[in-house]
Structure formats: structure tokens, C-alpha cells
Amino acid sequence: MIDVTRTDDVTVVELRRPERRNALDAATCDALREAALAADADGTRALVVTGAGTSFCAGADLDGVYGETFIAALYGMLGTLTELRIPVVAAVNGPAIGAGTQLALACDLRVAAPTARFGVPTARNGMAVDAWTIRTLAAVAGTGTARAMMLGAEMLDADTAYVRGLVDRIGDLDAALAWATEIAGFAPLTLAYNKLVLNSRPADADADAGARIAAGWDACWSSEDVREASIARTEKRPPVFVGR
């Protein structure tokens, strides 16, 4: 279903349903959600999500897509990835269709292999994705791209997705791991604060979100890490951040 490995400060979660091209069912969504939460809790500093074989994720497993259990598991997993304190990198090793594109969007950064393809072809099957998916797609790749994908059922190859901003880098799993390893050395409180702000929408702003953003700001500026960076500059060495 999934495979979880950790090397130093980076945890990799690999979807392992190659016979279904890593299509998501409720159990896989739940397992991915639990693995992400566990990684966030055990001190992992960056998470990488990828797929086994030649597909990243072929979408929802059509045998169970219509059930409320699947819908709750899918959106619970996507919400968890966006709300994690740690950065999540999608290593898109092949087609990411429907729920596969949603999974990639829920990650903070996307590294795509040349074989990757993206699409949300709900207009071809009468289904629908939630408003968050469509709005996030528009925010990441632009309104024009979102309209082409959601209204015209356009599929994007890796190079086109990169040009339009849906993909951040072209590369394989090793490239994604290298980037995640670099990110794992950055200041954790700053990364958590930046992610919180980036994933907040002005239209969704409320007192609780504002308070969490203010608390994140204060945590950065009062942290040991900000003092460590100052000392490291004086001593002409890389800073060693501890997340407090």
C-alpha cells in the first residue's frame, strides 16, 4: 500500500499499488495521512511523496470513488499534507491524474520526471473536485492553466507544467531527495511559518488563522535559531538549526 523510509532528517513515503498505477483508495489515503503525521511528530524535517513503478498516482480507484468513506479519506489526507508544519516535496515520477494531481498540489513543492503528466479530467467523467483543488491549481499554475485543465480537460506534460508553474523543478526522485535534504537543513520554525502564510488565503482569514500566523512570527524572532544564525555569521560557518 505504502512504503516509508527515513534517511537522516528526510522521510520518503512511496505509494505502492503498481498493479493499480498507485490509484488511491480509502485505505491508501488513510495510510498516507498517518505516515505524514508520524513523520511530522518524529522530528523529520522534510517529507517526500512519490510512487512506485512508472506512475505517481493514476487518480482515484474507481472501485471505491463514489463512497463517502473514500471522499472523507481523500480530503482528510490532502488537508493533512497542507497543514503539516514540515515542507512536503512531491517527486512526480510519472502520470499524476485526477486525485494524483490533487496529491501533487497538496505538497508544497513539485519535482517532476520528464515522464510526468498532470490532469484533472472531471469534465470527461461527470465527477467533481472540491473548490480548494481548483483554487489552488489557479494560484499555483495561473487562472488560464486552471481553466484549460478544468474546462478544457487539458493534460500537461512535465515541461509545460514547469513553464506554467505547476512544477518547480524537472528531475527524478534523487533530485527531489537532494532538494528535500537541503531544505531539511533550513530553520524549521521559519519554514513552518512560511508554509502557514503561503497556505492561508485572505478570503479565508479568521481570528484563529491570524493568531497562528502572529504566533509563528513571534516564535521565529524569539527562537534560538535566529540567534544561532547570527552567531554562525560571526563565526563564518553554516548555522545548525534545532527548531526552537
N, C-alpha and C positions, 0 to 999 in steps of 0.2 A: 504493500500500500504506500508507505513512505519509508525512506531510509534517512537516519540522522547521524551525522558525523561532526565532531568538533576538532579543530586544529588550532591550538593556542586560543586566540580570542574570537575566532570566526567559526560559526556553526553553519553547516550546509544541510538543508532539507531537500531531499530528492523525491519527487513523485515517482512511484514505481508501479505503474499499471501499463507496461508497454503493450500488452495484448489489447488494451483499450486506448492506446495512444495517450495514456495518462489522463483520460477523461475523469472528471470529478464526480464522485457520488457523495452521499452524506457522510459515510464513514471516513472517506479520504479528507473531506473538508474538516471534520472534527479532529482527525489525527494531525493535520497540518496546523490547525489552530492551537492544539495542545502543545505541539512541538515548539511553536513560536513563543508561546507563553513561558514554557520551560526554559528556552534559551534566554529570554529576557530576564528570567529570575536567577539563572545560574552564573551570571557575570559575563555572558557573551557580549561582545562589543559591536558585532555586525553579523547579520544573518543573510545567507544566500539561499534563494529558492530556485530550483532547476528541475528538469525532467529527465527520466531515464530514456535511453534509446534515441530515436530521431525526432520525437515530438516534445515540446514543452508541455502543452496541455491542449487537447483537441476539443475542449469545451466541457459541457455538462454531459454526464452519462444519461443518454435519452431514456434508459430504462427506469430512471427514477426522478427525472427532472420536474415532473408535474406535481410532485408531492410537497406538502408544506414542510415536512421534515427536511427535505433537501434544500428548499429555499432558506429556511432558518439556518441550516448548517453553512450554506454558501456565504450568506451575508454576515453571519457571525464571524466566519473566518476572515473575510475581506476587511471587516471592521477592526478585527484584532490586529491585523498587519498594519493598518494605518495608524492605530493607536499605540503601538509598541513604542517604547522610549528609544530603542536602538534602530539604526538605519537598516533597511531591508533592500537587498540588491537582487533583482531578477536576472538570472542567467538564462536567457531565452534561447534554447539550443535548437529549436525547430518551430513548427507551427504553433501559434497561440490563438486559438479561435474561440469566439464567444466567451465563455467563462475563463478561458485561457488568457484572453486579452484583459478581462476584468482582474484576474490574478496579477498580471504584469502591472496593471495600473495601481493596484493596491500596494505594490512595492514602491520604494522611494526612488530607486534608480533602476535603469534597464540596460543591460548589456546583451546585444543580440548577435547570434551567429549569422553568417550570410544566408543560411537556410531558413531563417525565421520568417514567419508571415503573421500578420495581425488582421483580425476582422471580427465584427460583431454582427453576424448576418441574421438578426432577428426579423428583419423585414421579409426574409425568404421563408421563415418558418412560423410566422404568426406569434412568436413569443415576445417578451419584453424584458429589458433590464431596468434596474432602478435608476432614479434620477441622478444619484451620486455618480454612477458609472458614466453617464452621458456628459454630465457637467465636468467631471474630472478629465475625461477624454478631451473636451473642448479646452480646458485650462492647460493641459499638457501639450497637446498637438495642434491647437488652434481650432476656432469655430468652423472654418472651412473644411478642415480634415474631418472633424466630428460630423458635420453634415454629410460629407461624401460617404463616410462609413455607415452612419445610422440611417440616412435616407436613400443613399445610392448603393448600399451594401458593398462598398469598395473594399478590396483587400489590399493591404500594404506589404510590400516586401521589405527586407531589412534596411536596404539603402534608402528607400523612400521614407520609411518610418524614422530613420536617422535624420534625414533632411528636414522633416516636418516636426521634429522634437519629441516624438513618441519614444524614440530610442536615444540613450545618452552616449553610448559607445558601441562600435562594432567589434565583436570579439567572441571568443569561446569561453567555456567555464573557467579555464585558467586565467583569462583576462578579468573575469568577474571576481575570482578569488583574489587576484592581486590587488584590485581596487578595494575590495572589502577589507583586506589586510591593512592597506594604507589607512582606510577610514577608521579601523579599529584602534589606531594609534592617536586619533584626534581626541579632543576634550569631550567626554561623554555628556556632561551637563549642557554644553553648548549645542551638541548635536540634537539632544532631546528637545531643547528649547527651539532650535531652528525648525525641527520637524513639526513640532506643535503649531508654530506660527504658519508654516507652509500649508499645513493641512486644515487650517481654520479658514473659513470663508466669512467675509464681512457680513453677508446676509444672514449667516448662522450665529453671529456673535451674541453671546448672552453673558450674564454676570459671572457664571461659573467658568466659562471659557476665558473671559477676561482675567479672572482671578488666577487661573492656572498659568496664563501667559505671564502675568506680573510676577508670580512666584518663581517661574522659570528664569526670568530676567534677574531677579534678586539672587537666586541660587548661583547663577554664573558669576556675578560680580562679587559675591561674598565667599567664593569657593577657594579651597586650597589650590585648585588647578590654575586659577588666574594668577595666584602668587607664584606657583611653580613656573609658569611661562615667563614671568618677569625675571625670576632667578636664573632660568635657563638662558635667557638672552644675555644676561650679565656674564654668565659662565661660558657662553658660546658653545652650547650643547643643545641637543634636541630635548624638549620637555618630556617628562614622564607623567602622564595624566592618570589620576586614580578615580575620578568621578565623584569627588566630594570637595 
